[in-house]
Amino acid sequence: MYPIFLEPLCLERVTVQIADLPPSLQGTKVVQLSDLHYDGQRLSERLLAEAVEVCNQEEPDLIVLTGDYVTDDPEPMRDLVLRLKPLQARAGIFASLGNHDLYFRRSRQIVTEALTGIGIEVLWNAIAYPLGPDLAVVGLADFWSREFHPGPVFAQIPPQIPRLILSHNPDTAETLQQWRADLQLSGHTHGGQISLPDGTPFPQLLEPLRQATPKSMHRYIPLLRECAKVVKHWEWARGYHRLGDNQLYINRGLGTYFPGRIGCPPEVTAVTLIRA
């Protein structure tokens, strides 16, 4: 079922420079999906099928999924994976989990088992090398979980090895600045769902009000309260950002909350990696 406002699916093509990327991986294509919220209300079957088709048309080397496959009840995962099963990538499909995938005590297990059951590898504070030893793919635990501990994970990767980071919440980019994170792929924000013509997400416009209002009052101002719960850094709500030597890309997601999307269409991202 569609929300009131929903714009057509958008394929965003992005080229990202990666230091130390070996010549053999020049032009590697990584396709990202995020924030499906497959619950019968926030993602239509038509849009999901279109997104899967678009992914495959890109003929990716890797497909990465960056969390929030469901909204609360994890049971729809059993149907969702049937829709995701046609996804094809030369070197495999890898996933991290989001906060909604941990909603109930049993959620993480159900979501993980459903994805692994169709051959999607779930990375929870784990590392994979699907394209060989010269590029690490790191999946971190969700930022709001008690298991977000990137230090021991990064310690396992030789410092000269470039790495892609799957981390659902873009706020983690602030923490990850103390490590090498050549490209972090995130979601979580839905791009703000409503954006100005210049791309500024609507929640970012509330920042001056948030700064001017005592924290004790935030919970009494509905929009301020809800937006503040999602992320701290709304300036990173969508698209490409550079933080020192680290790079961050935030996918706008597929699923949509009421009242819908304006200037912020659902997204499939195709990232081409080139040597810096």
Secondary structure in CASP SS format (residue, H / E / C, confidence):
PFRMAT SS
TARGET T0000
AUTHOR 0000-0000-0000
METHOD secondary structure of the structure
MODEL  1
M C 1.00
Y C 1.00
P C 1.00
I C 1.00
F E 1.00
L C 1.00
E C 1.00
P C 1.00
L C 1.00
C E 1.00
L E 1.00
E E 1.00
R E 1.00
V E 1.00
T E 1.00
V E 1.00
Q E 1.00
I E 1.00
A C 1.00
D C 1.00
L C 1.00
P C 1.00
P H 1.00
S H 1.00
L H 1.00
Q C 1.00
G C 1.00
T E 1.00
K E 1.00
V E 1.00
V E 1.00
Q E 1.00
L E 1.00
S C 1.00
D C 1.00
L C 1.00
H C 1.00
Y C 1.00
D C 1.00
G C 1.00
Q C 1.00
R C 1.00
L C 1.00
S C 1.00
E H 1.00
R H 1.00
L H 1.00
L H 1.00
A H 1.00
E H 1.00
A H 1.00
V H 1.00
E H 1.00
V H 1.00
C H 1.00
N H 1.00
Q H 1.00
E C 1.00
E C 1.00
P C 1.00
D C 1.00
L E 1.00
I E 1.00
V E 1.00
L E 1.00
T E 1.00
G C 1.00
D C 1.00
Y C 1.00
V C 1.00
T C 1.00
D C 1.00
D C 1.00
P C 1.00
E C 1.00
P C 1.00
M H 1.00
R H 1.00
D H 1.00
L H 1.00
V H 1.00
L H 1.00
R H 1.00
L H 1.00
K C 1.00
P C 1.00
L C 1.00
Q C 1.00
A C 1.00
R C 1.00
A C 1.00
G C 1.00
I E 1.00
F E 1.00
A E 1.00
S E 1.00
L C 1.00
G C 1.00
N H 1.00
H H 1.00
D H 1.00
L H 1.00
Y C 1.00
F C 1.00
R C 1.00
R C 1.00
S H 1.00
R H 1.00
Q H 1.00
I H 1.00
V H 1.00
T H 1.00
E H 1.00
A H 1.00
L H 1.00
T H 1.00
G C 1.00
I C 1.00
G C 1.00
I C 1.00
E E 1.00
V E 1.00
L C 1.00
W C 1.00
N C 1.00
A E 1.00
I E 1.00
A E 1.00
Y C 1.00
P C 1.00
L C 1.00
G C 1.00
P C 1.00
D C 1.00
L C 1.00
A E 1.00
V E 1.00
V E 1.00
G E 1.00
L C 1.00
A C 1.00
D C 1.00
F C 1.00
W C 1.00
S C 1.00
R C 1.00
E C 1.00
F C 1.00
H C 1.00
P H 1.00
G H 1.00
P H 1.00
V H 1.00
F H 1.00
A C 1.00
Q C 1.00
I C 1.00
P C 1.00
P C 1.00
Q C 1.00
I C 1.00
P C 1.00
R E 1.00
L E 1.00
I E 1.00
L E 1.00
S C 1.00
H C 1.00
N C 1.00
P C 1.00
D C 1.00
T H 1.00
A H 1.00
E H 1.00
T H 1.00
L H 1.00
Q H 1.00
Q H 1.00
W C 1.00
R C 1.00
A C 1.00
D C 1.00
L E 1.00
Q E 1.00
L E 1.00
S E 1.00
G C 1.00
H C 1.00
T C 1.00
H H 1.00
G H 1.00
G H 1.00
Q C 1.00
I E 1.00
S E 1.00
L C 1.00
P C 1.00
D C 1.00
G C 1.00
T C 1.00
P E 1.00
F H 1.00
P H 1.00
Q H 1.00
L H 1.00
L C 1.00
E H 1.00
P H 1.00
L H 1.00
R H 1.00
Q H 1.00
A H 1.00
T C 1.00
P C 1.00
K H 1.00
S H 1.00
M H 1.00
H H 1.00
R C 1.00
Y C 1.00
I C 1.00
P H 1.00
L H 1.00
L H 1.00
R H 1.00
E H 1.00
C H 1.00
A H 1.00
K H 1.00
V H 1.00
V C 1.00
K C 1.00
H C 1.00
W H 1.00
E H 1.00
W H 1.00
A C 1.00
R C 1.00
G E 1.00
Y E 1.00
H E 1.00
R E 1.00
L E 1.00
G C 1.00
D C 1.00
N E 1.00
Q E 1.00
L E 1.00
Y E 1.00
I E 1.00
N C 1.00
R C 1.00
G C 1.00
L C 1.00
G C 1.00
T C 1.00
Y C 1.00
F C 1.00
P C 1.00
G E 1.00
R C 1.00
I E 1.00
G C 1.00
C C 1.00
P C 1.00
P C 1.00
E E 1.00
V E 1.00
T E 1.00
A E 1.00
V E 1.00
T E 1.00
L E 1.00
I E 1.00
R E 1.00
A C 1.00
END
